[in-house]
Every structure is written in structure tokens, then in C-alpha cells.
Amino acid sequence: MPALPADIDAATRPEGVTLDTQSSSGVLALHPNARDGSTPPTRAFWDGGLAASALNGARFGLLNAPRRRLRVEVQGLLWALSDADATPAVTLTDDRLQASGPFLVARAEYDVQRNRTLLEVWG
């Protein structure tokens, strides 16, 4: 079925395509195998360049921060994590792991016999 003129008008932008990019020499130094421009960028469709730039900035902020995945043992059974409607977040402070701040719970494993919860966190 061919596209209707209204669909073509809605998908056509008179100003053409806007490419919004960001880079960080710090990230490239830590991750030398990061994207080098040989692969195409993520494609998205927005009403204007400002919306695309705002989303790209937010996404870059998430990817720009160093992240780690850790396995943590907590005394007690944290059943509330299994009932959450969204991805649970916890605050982890551990001098040995040099971790201090918010982490997302990627996995929760309950050990009822030992009364503990094993968490796999990312942040």
C-alpha cells in the first residue's frame, strides 16, 4: 500500500536531518574500544533538533558515568524488591568496594534457610 500524502508530509522535515553528537576524551581513554565512528549512530525521530539534543544529552550523561556491576549479600529477606512496580534502587556504601551511591537492583536471590538476600546491583 503506497504512503498517503498526509503521511509523507508528516514524515518529511523541511529542515532536513539534524545530527546531534557528543564525545568525551575521558570515556575514550577509559574505554578505547568504544564506538569509533565506523558504526552508524542511533536513529530517532523528533519534532525538532532541541528535543533530539536534550534526549542525547540525557543519554550521554547515563553512559558517560563509570558503572559497575556488583554482587552484595544483605542480612534478611527483602521481599519488597520482588513486589516493586519499577526497577528497585538501593543506596550502597562499601569502603572495600569503593562504592557509595545509588545502584539499580538487577537481580535479587532469596536464601530462606540462611535468612539473607543476594543482590546483583548496577550503578
C-alpha positions, 0 to 999 in steps of 0.5 A: 500500500503506497504512503498517503500524502498526509503521511509523507508530509508528516514524515518529511522535515523541511529542515532536513536531518539534524545530527546531534553528537557528543564525545568525551576524551575521558570515556575514550581513554577509559574505554578505547574500544568504544564506538569509533565512528565506523558504526552508524549512530542511533536513529530517532525521530523528533519534532525538532533538533532541541528535543533530539539534543536534550534526549542525547544529552540525557543519554550521554550523561547515563553512559558517560558515568563509570558503572559497575556491576556488583554482587552484595549479600544483605542480612534478611529477606527483602521481599519488597524488591520482588513486589516493586512496580519499577526497577528497585534502587538501593543506596550502597556504601562499601569502603572495600568496594569503593562504592557509595551511591545509588545502584539499580537492583538487577537481580535479587536471590532469596536464601530462606534457610540462611535468612539473607538476600543476594543482590546483583546491583548496577550503578 
